[in-house]
Amino acid sequence: MADANPIRNVSDTAAWVAVYRAMESDRPDAIFRDPYARRLAGERGQAIVDAMPQGASMSWPMVVRTAVMDEIILRCVQQGATTVLNLAAGLDARAYRLPLPSTLRWLHVDLPDMVDHFRRHMASETPNCAVEFIPADLRERAVRHEVFAHAAGHGPMLVITEGLLVYLEAENVAELAADLHDVAQAQWWLTDLASPRLLKFLEKRWSPKLREGNAPFRFGPAEGTAFFAPFGWDEVEFRSSWTESLRLNRTAPHAWLWKLLRLLQPRRLREEMVRMSGIVLFRAR
């Protein structure tokens, strides 16, 4: 008998998002191709999409996030990043699917079970750069410091925390921000960022399923990217999920209605809506 809720923990959400990448890859007009996504997601990934309210039709923010992060990662590598520290890497196969230089050092970090799953399903594939797999529970401070110290010192570093911060408490994000700056000595940090408005919007739609599956959305700072400033991180670029969805033609259901309603909103509210959710590139001071 199938589980009523196929989400068991935060790690399972990686399979959920991988199905969205597979769905996009199947389109004749795909804005990116991830030939490994469906294999990595497996049956559980599809079961999660099927179980989530409007699961299939709400792929757009994940597809937009993937495409925009692809662009920024490639640009950071072109600008001199020689190490990528991919935290809570999940089922991210960018090291295999993006045109990366063979000299790039890519650290794929996640919980042991997730790393084992990824390596088992990708054993027959060859990455485009030098990949190092690091099984680690980053919630443990000593383990986190060991991983970050190992990553440091190999040229300019880009950190990726795709789909991670929203599942953490604010104090955990603060500790992570400080350690990435002081211990990892990273130069860039690429992440997605939610807002209180987004968390409230998702409260009735997705949050119940995620809470049941021990993966509730938690982090959406009211101060936005200013939250990270005390830890040495300055916003370099904010790419609004909404704005990017229009650019990439991967919009929300009934986007035309939302566009119409935005015309009637005061300027302050329009600006707040634009920054409701986005992809952020930080740079260390």
N, C-alpha and C positions, 0 to 999 in steps of 0.2 A: 504494500500500500504506500503510495507516494506521500511525502511530507506535505502538511497543509501549507507550510511556509518553507520553501527550499533554501532560504537564507539562514545560515547557522551562525555566521560571524562576519566580521568586516572583510576577511579574506575572500569570502564568497562573492562580494560585490565586484571583484576583479573579473569574475566570469560573466557577470551581468553586463559590464561595460564592454567586454570582449565581443559579446554577441552584437552589440551596436556597431562595433568596428567591422564585424563580418557582414552585417546588413549593408553598411555603406560600401564595402568592397565589392559586393554583388551587383551594385548599381552600374548601368552602362556609363553613367556620367559621374562616377565616383571621384571625390576630391582627394582621396588617398586610397592606397591598396594595402591591406594587411592580409596576406594569404595564409597566415598562421592562426588568425583570431578564432575561427570556428573550431579548429582542432583543439586549441588551448581552452576554450570555453566549455566544451563538452556538453553533455546533456543537462548538467546542473545550470549552466549559464542560460540555456534556452528556457528551462523551467522557471528561472527567476524572472526573465522577461515576460513570460506568459502569466506569472502570478502577480506582477506589479500592475496597479491600476493604469490603464492606457500605456502599458509597457512598451509596445512596439512603436506607437506614435510619438513617444517622448524621447526618441533617440537623439534628437537634434542637438541638445546642449553637449552631450558626450562626443558627438561627431565633430561639432565645432571646436570643442576643447582639443581633441586629438589633432585636427588640422592646424590650428593656430600654434599649438606647442611644437608640432613638426617644423613649422616655419621658423620659430624662434630658436629652437635647438640648432638647426642647420646654420642659422645666422651667427649664433654664439661660437660655434665651431669654426666658422669662417673668420671670426674676429679673434680667434686665438685660444679658445678653450681646448685643452689637451686631455682633461679628465672630466668624465661625467659621472656624478654620484647619484644614482637612481634609487631613491629610498621608497620602501613599500612598492617595489617595482611590479609586483603582481604578475600579470601576463603581458607585460609590455615587451614587444618584439622589435622595438625601434633599432636596436643594434643589428638586427638581421634585415630589416626592410628599408631603412633609410640609406642614402648614398653617403656614408661616412668614411673618412680616411682610415686606412688600415692602422695608422699610428695612434689613433685615438684610444684612450684607456677608458673603458666603460665598466663601472662597478654596479652590478645588479644585486641589490640588497633587499631581503625580505625574510619572513619567518621560515624556518627550515622546511616545513611541509610545502609551502608555496614554491620555494626554490627547487625542491625535489620534483614537484609537479611540472614546473617549467622545463627543467633540464631533461626530464624523461620524455616529454612530448616534442622537444626540439633537438634531440640527440642526433638526428640525421641531417640537421641543418648547419650551415657555416655562417657565422656572423661576419659582418663587413669590417669590424674593428676588433680590438683585443678586449674580450669580455672576461671579467672575473666575477664569479658567483660567490656571494657572501651571505650564508644563512645566519641571521642574527635577530634577536628580539630587542629592538631599539628602545623599548620602554624601560629597559634596565640601563641605568646611567653609566655604569662601568663598561658595559658592552658597547653602548653608543659611543663613548669616548674612544674606545679601542678602534672601532670601525672608522671613526672620523679622523683619528690620528694616522691610521693606515692610509686613508685617502689623501691626506694633506701632503704637500711638498712635491707634487708631480706636475708642476706647471699650473696655469690658470684653470680653475675648476668651476664647472657648472653643476649645481644641484637641482634635481627634479623631485618634486613631491606632488605628483599628479594624483588627485583624488584622495589625498591623505588627511589634510588639515581639518576638513569638515567633521571628521570622526573623533577629533581630539578635544580635550578640555583646554581652555585658554592658558592655564598654567603649563600644560604640556607643550603647547605651541611656543610659549615664551622660552621654555628650556631648550627646545629644539632650535629656535632662532639664535639664541645665545651660543649654543654649541657649534652650529654651522659657521658662525662668524669667528668664534675664538679658537675652536679646536680644529675644525675642518679647514678653516681659513679659505673658504670658498669666495670666489669673485662674483659669481652670479647665482641667483636662486630663482627658479621658475616654478610657479605653483598656480593652482586655481584658488579662488577666494569667494566665499559666500558672504551674504549680509544678513542682518536680522530680518529684513523684509523677505528675502528668499526663504529663510528657514520657516518663517510664518506662512508663506505661500505654500510650502511643501508639507505643512503640518498635517493636513487632512489627506493629501494625495499619496505620498510615499512614506512619510515618517512612521505611520503605524506598522507597516510591514517591516521596516528597518529596525524599529525598536523591538518587535517580536523576535527578530533574527539577531539580536545583540549587536546591531550596527546602527545606532541612532545618529542622526546629524546633530552636531553639538556646536561647532565653531563658526560663528559669523559675526566678527567684531563690529560694533557700532562705529568705531573710529576708522574702519576700513584699513587701508595700507599703513596708516599712521601707527597702528598697533606695533609694527615691526621696527619703527624708528629707534626706540630706546636700545635695541639690540644691535644696532649698527647697519641696518638695512634701509636703503632709500628706493622708492619706486622709480624705475626707469621707464616702464611701459605698462599701461593698463589697457587690455583689449576686452572691451565689453562683450559678453556672450551674445547679447541682443544685437548689437551693431555688427558683430562678426557674422551672426546668422544671416543677416540681410546681405552682407557682402558675398558670402559663400552660397547663398540660396539654399540654406538648410534651416528653415524657419519653424517656429512653433505652430501647432494647429491654430487656425483662426488668426494668424499673424496680421492679416489685413485689418481686423477689428481692433487689435491692440495698437496698430499704427494710427488708426483713426482716433482712438481714445486719447492717445498721447498728444494729439494736436490740441485737445481741449484742456490739458493739464497745465498748471502753472510751471514756469521754468524750473523752479527749485525741485519740484516733484519729477519733472522729466529728467533732470540731471541725476537724481537719486535712483530712478528706474534704470538708467543707463549703467550705473555702477552696482546694480543689484547682484550681479554675478559676473565674474570675469577671470581672465588669465593675466597673471601679473609677473613681470620680470623685475626682480630686485637687484641692486648692485651694492656690494659692501663698501662702507666708508673706510 
